[in-house]
Amino acid sequence: MTVLGLSHINLRGNRATLEILKNFYIDVVGLTLGNRPPFASFGYWLCANGIDVVHLSVSDQVEERIAGKSYTVDHFALNCADVNLVIANLERHGIAFRRAKVPLTGQTQLFFNDPVGNGVELNFAGDE
């Protein structure tokens, strides 16, 4: 088996939460609303350059996690361009963020949380 890369991340919530997340990832992060297959359940696919990278799926009923298991997802990361435009957009929306620089590569990273607390990292090539 050869892993080719990450396909997408799936975030779940009730319909009201999905609307909040959809608007955040479109207005703040810059993703676009994509075409989602006609699944029986409600949801959205959000895209970067026409490729679905964030799936939002409805979870109206309380779902039990596996007892005794820890879930350790801290954040997910997206490769981006135009760091100054992104920073201006985050500031315009009042989003607190932390900026970091990767040693050796010079890559710029912006870290923040979405409206329900999921960690988001935006990466920019070293020449930005």
VONUMAR-233766 format. One record per residue: residue number from 0; x, y, z of N, C-alpha, C in turn; residue in one letter. Coordinates in Angstrom, 3 decimals. Example, Ala and Ser with C-alpha at 12.3 -4.5 7.8 and 13.67 -1.06 7.14 Angstrom:
% VONUMAR-233766
  resi      n_c1      n_c2      n_c3     ca_c1     ca_c2     ca_c3      c_c1      c_c2      c_c3  resn
     0    13.190    -5.690     7.800    12.300    -4.500     7.800    13.200    -3.300     7.800     a
     1    12.850    -2.250     7.080    13.670    -1.060     7.140    12.900     0.030     7.870     s
% end
This chain:
% VONUMAR-233766
  resi      n_c1      n_c2      n_c3     ca_c1     ca_c2     ca_c3      c_c1      c_c2      c_c3  resn
     0     0.841    -1.183     0.000     0.000     0.000     0.000     0.880     1.238     0.000     m
     1     0.503     2.223    -0.789     1.200     3.499    -0.825     0.221     4.605    -0.477     t
     2     0.517     5.356     0.567    -0.313     6.506     0.928     0.100     7.667     0.039     v
     3    -0.868     8.269    -0.620    -0.588     9.352    -1.561    -0.736    10.735    -0.950     l
     4    -1.430    10.848     0.166    -1.617    12.140     0.813    -2.910    12.166     1.595     g
     5    -3.160    13.258     2.256    -4.383    13.439     3.024    -5.511    13.827     2.084     l
     6    -6.657    13.182     2.223    -7.805    13.468     1.364    -8.618    14.640     1.897     s
     7    -9.086    14.539     3.134    -9.917    15.595     3.713   -10.012    15.396     5.218     h
     8   -10.562    16.392     5.887   -10.915    16.265     7.291   -12.424    16.404     7.378     i
     9   -13.046    15.664     8.295   -14.497    15.710     8.461   -14.818    16.275     9.838     n
    10   -15.607    17.343     9.868   -16.061    17.944    11.114   -17.553    17.689    11.239     l
    11   -17.997    17.328    12.455   -19.405    16.977    12.653   -20.062    17.932    13.638     r
    12   -21.366    18.082    13.481   -22.141    18.897    14.406   -23.593    18.919    13.978     g
    13   -24.431    19.614    14.757   -25.823    19.762    14.345   -25.896    20.792    13.211     n
    14   -27.061    20.971    12.628   -27.178    21.866    11.466   -26.743    23.294    11.777     r
    15   -27.092    23.790    12.945   -26.704    25.156    13.302   -25.180    25.285    13.364     a
    16   -24.522    24.291    13.946   -23.061    24.301    14.020   -22.450    24.213    12.630     t
    17   -23.025    23.387    11.757   -22.502    23.271    10.391   -22.588    24.599     9.658     l
    18   -23.656    25.357     9.865   -23.786    26.668     9.212   -22.696    27.620     9.700     e
    19   -22.454    27.612    11.009   -21.403    28.461    11.577   -20.049    28.076    10.995     i
    20   -19.756    26.776    10.960   -18.474    26.309    10.426   -18.349    26.591     8.936     l
    21   -19.417    26.365     8.178   -19.387    26.635     6.731   -19.039    28.101     6.485     k
    22   -19.729    28.996     7.171   -19.474    30.425     6.980   -18.059    30.802     7.394     n
    23   -17.564    30.236     8.486   -16.212    30.521     8.953   -15.171    30.086     7.929     f
    24   -15.274    28.850     7.464   -14.260    28.334     6.544   -14.333    28.984     5.163     y
    25   -15.482    29.509     4.796   -15.591    30.245     3.536   -15.124    31.687     3.726     i
    26   -15.680    32.388     4.720   -15.403    33.815     4.901   -14.029    34.105     5.477     d
    27   -13.571    33.299     6.418   -12.312    33.568     7.108   -11.141    32.830     6.471     v
    28   -11.302    31.534     6.239   -10.196    30.724     5.714   -10.073    30.849     4.200     v
    29   -11.190    31.080     3.502   -11.134    31.259     2.056   -11.463    30.029     1.240     g
    30   -12.030    29.004     1.870   -12.463    27.839     1.099   -13.728    28.197     0.326     l
    31   -14.086    27.363    -0.632   -15.301    27.583    -1.415   -16.249    26.407    -1.221     t
    32   -17.533    26.672    -1.425   -18.539    25.626    -1.306   -18.470    24.740    -2.536     l
    33   -18.300    23.447    -2.318   -18.172    22.510    -3.429   -19.423    21.683    -3.629     g
    34   -19.391    20.853    -4.646   -20.490    19.930    -4.925   -20.315    18.683    -4.074     n
    35   -21.366    18.337    -3.351   -21.352    17.161    -2.479   -22.296    16.122    -3.059     r
    36   -21.874    14.869    -3.107   -22.777    13.825    -3.600   -24.073    13.808    -2.789     p
    37   -25.145    13.293    -3.362   -26.443    13.302    -2.677   -26.558    12.196    -1.623     p
    38   -25.765    12.318    -0.565   -25.848    11.365     0.539   -27.199    11.505     1.232     f
    39   -27.584    10.498     1.997   -28.843    10.546     2.742   -28.783    11.575     3.869     a
    40   -27.597    11.858     4.374   -27.440    12.815     5.470   -27.075    14.197     4.933     s
    41   -27.315    15.213     5.745   -27.038    16.604     5.387   -25.559    16.919     5.598     f
    42   -25.021    17.803     4.784   -23.647    18.238     4.979   -23.156    19.127     3.862     g
    43   -21.899    19.521     3.964   -21.242    20.366     2.963   -19.854    19.812     2.669     y
    44   -19.370    20.092     1.466   -17.971    19.881     1.136   -17.390    21.246     0.814     w
    45   -16.277    21.578     1.456   -15.602    22.845     1.232   -14.280    22.572     0.525     l
    46   -13.974    23.418    -0.445   -12.869    23.130    -1.365   -11.779    24.191    -1.355     c
    47   -10.574    23.741    -1.694    -9.420    24.590    -1.971    -8.974    24.243    -3.382     a
    48    -8.983    25.219    -4.266    -8.619    24.989    -5.670    -9.439    23.876    -6.303     n
    49   -10.728    23.815    -5.961   -11.621    22.831    -6.558   -11.544    21.435    -5.969     g
    50   -10.716    21.245    -4.948   -10.565    19.930    -4.319   -11.165    19.983    -2.921     i
    51   -12.071    19.046    -2.626   -12.704    19.036    -1.307   -11.675    18.668    -0.243     d
    52   -11.541    19.539     0.754   -10.564    19.319     1.821   -11.203    19.310     3.207     v
    53   -12.357    19.964     3.364   -13.082    19.957     4.630   -14.504    19.492     4.359     v
    54   -14.892    18.404     5.009   -16.266    17.916     4.927   -16.966    18.287     6.228     h
    55   -18.193    18.761     6.120   -19.021    19.062     7.283   -20.204    18.119     7.242     l
    56   -20.391    17.321     8.286   -21.436    16.297     8.307   -22.339    16.489     9.508     s
    57   -23.638    16.385     9.273   -24.605    16.567    10.348   -24.551    15.394    11.315     v
    58   -24.699    15.717    12.576   -24.740    14.725    13.641   -25.761    15.218    14.650     s
    59   -27.037    15.111    14.299   -28.095    15.633    15.161   -28.265    14.849    16.445     d
    60   -27.946    13.583    16.401   -28.089    12.763    17.597   -26.757    12.696    18.327     q
    61   -26.848    12.617    19.632   -25.624    12.479    20.419   -25.016    11.124    20.100     v
    62   -23.763    11.145    19.699   -23.071     9.903    19.373   -22.072     9.591    20.468     e
    63   -22.036     8.359    20.861   -21.109     7.954    21.902   -19.732     7.708    21.310     e
    64   -18.733     8.208    22.003   -17.358     7.894    21.653   -17.043     6.513    22.214     r
    65   -16.016     5.899    21.702   -15.600     4.595    22.217   -15.109     4.795    23.649     i
    66   -15.708     4.085    24.581   -15.380     4.246    25.998   -13.901     3.991    26.246     a
    67   -13.302     4.855    27.043   -11.921     4.661    27.445   -10.886     5.068    26.418     g
    68   -11.293     5.633    25.293   -10.342     6.033    24.259   -10.099     7.537    24.330     k
    69    -8.882     7.940    24.078    -8.543     9.357    23.999    -8.491     9.768    22.540     s
    70    -8.943    10.950    22.263    -8.873    11.500    20.912    -7.894    12.655    20.954     y
    71    -6.897    12.604    20.096    -5.777    13.521    20.236    -5.573    14.448    19.049     t
    72    -6.577    14.621    18.220    -6.410    15.544    17.096    -6.304    16.955    17.659     v
    73    -5.210    17.615    17.374    -4.980    18.971    17.857    -5.390    20.005    16.817     d
    74    -5.009    19.757    15.556    -5.318    20.703    14.486    -5.137    20.024    13.142     h
    75    -5.610    20.699    12.103    -5.296    20.275    10.745    -4.686    21.468    10.041     f
    76    -3.940    21.203     8.973    -3.193    22.262     8.303    -3.544    22.323     6.822     a
    77    -3.557    23.545     6.303    -3.799    23.783     4.882    -2.627    24.566     4.312     l
    78    -2.175    24.206     3.118    -1.159    24.982     2.425    -1.839    26.175     1.774     n
    79    -1.243    27.354     1.937    -1.886    28.590     1.483    -0.884    29.504     0.786     c
    80    -1.405    30.587     0.241    -0.594    31.635    -0.374    -1.100    32.983     0.131     a
    81    -0.308    34.029    -0.074    -0.690    35.407     0.261    -0.862    35.614     1.760     d
    82     0.199    35.384     2.515     0.135    35.467     3.969    -0.390    36.813     4.454     v
    83     0.014    37.916     3.837    -0.437    39.231     4.305    -1.933    39.430     4.102     n
    84    -2.473    38.927     2.997    -3.922    39.011     2.778    -4.674    38.163     3.796     l
    85    -4.139    36.995     4.103    -4.785    36.115     5.077    -4.758    36.756     6.463     v
    86    -3.627    37.322     6.843    -3.536    37.994     8.145    -4.538    39.143     8.222     i
    87    -4.628    39.945     7.175    -5.593    41.051     7.157    -7.021    40.532     7.308     a
    88    -7.329    39.413     6.665    -8.671    38.838     6.756    -8.950    38.303     8.160     n
    89    -7.976    37.634     8.763    -8.151    37.157    10.137    -8.396    38.333    11.079     l
    90    -7.608    39.392    10.929    -7.774    40.575    11.777    -9.125    41.240    11.544     e
    91    -9.554    41.326    10.295   -10.852    41.932     9.968   -11.999    41.174    10.634     r
    92   -11.849    39.849    10.764   -12.883    39.029    11.396   -12.676    38.879    12.909     h
    93   -11.657    39.536    13.451   -11.410    39.475    14.889   -10.927    38.123    15.379     g
    94   -10.231    37.384    14.518    -9.734    36.054    14.876    -8.333    36.181    15.478     i
    95    -8.194    35.753    16.730    -6.875    35.739    17.359    -6.053    34.613    16.739     a
    96    -4.797    34.897    16.425    -3.936    33.882    15.821    -2.520    34.029    16.344     f
    97    -1.755    32.962    16.170    -0.339    32.962    16.521     0.451    32.716    15.250     r
    98     1.481    33.525    15.048     2.333    33.385    13.863     3.649    32.736    14.288     r
    99     4.128    31.791    13.474     5.397    31.121    13.759     6.175    30.960    12.459     a
   100     7.477    30.758    12.601     8.361    30.532    11.459     9.048    29.190    11.667     k
   101     9.052    28.340    10.639     9.698    27.032    10.727    11.199    27.219    10.503     v
   102    12.039    26.774    11.448    13.480    26.883    11.258    13.925    26.122     9.999     p
   103    14.927    26.600     9.361    15.532    26.039     8.150    14.715    26.307     6.892     l
   104    13.408    26.055     6.921    12.609    26.225     5.699    12.091    27.645     5.532     t
   105    11.969    28.383     6.638    11.429    29.731     6.567     9.922    29.770     6.356     g
   106     9.280    28.621     6.407     7.833    28.538     6.209     7.124    29.316     7.312     q
   107     6.112    30.111     6.928     5.287    30.837     7.889     4.070    29.995     8.235     t
   108     3.737    29.964     9.525     2.562    29.233     9.999     1.672    30.190    10.784     q
   109     0.368    30.090    10.547    -0.617    30.826    11.333    -1.499    29.796    12.028     l
   110    -1.657    29.926    13.339    -2.458    28.994    14.137    -3.627    29.739    14.766     f
   111    -4.824    29.153    14.694    -6.004    29.736    15.329    -7.047    28.643    15.498     f
   112    -8.161    28.990    16.110    -9.247    28.033    16.315   -10.487    28.471    15.566     n
   113   -11.246    27.480    15.085   -12.528    27.794    14.451   -13.566    28.053    15.548     d
   114   -14.798    28.415    15.194   -15.786    28.787    16.214   -16.150    27.697    17.221     p
   115   -15.854    26.429    16.930   -16.152    25.374    17.902   -14.888    24.806    18.551     v
   116   -13.741    25.446    18.321   -12.513    25.072    19.008   -11.552    24.182    18.259     g
   117   -11.867    23.787    17.029   -10.929    22.978    16.249    -9.705    23.811    15.899     n
   118    -8.525    23.220    16.053    -7.299    23.915    15.700    -7.084    23.933    14.195     g
   119    -6.690    25.101    13.681    -6.423    25.273    12.252    -5.024    25.856    12.105     v
   120    -4.257    25.300    11.181    -2.928    25.819    10.849    -2.916    26.140     9.369     e
   121    -2.481    27.344     9.033    -2.301    27.724     7.634    -0.807    27.849     7.386     l
   122    -0.315    27.167     6.348     1.106    27.153     6.008     1.365    27.953     4.746     n
   123     2.467    28.699     4.759     2.862    29.524     3.621     4.320    29.229     3.300     f
   124     4.630    29.096     2.028     5.992    28.785     1.583     6.984    29.790     2.165     a
   125     8.236    29.371     2.266     9.269    30.176     2.882     9.525    31.528     2.258     g
   126     9.110    31.734     1.011     9.374    33.017     0.359     8.262    34.031     0.579     d
   127     7.282    33.720     1.396     6.165    34.656     1.644     6.531    35.604     2.754     e
% end
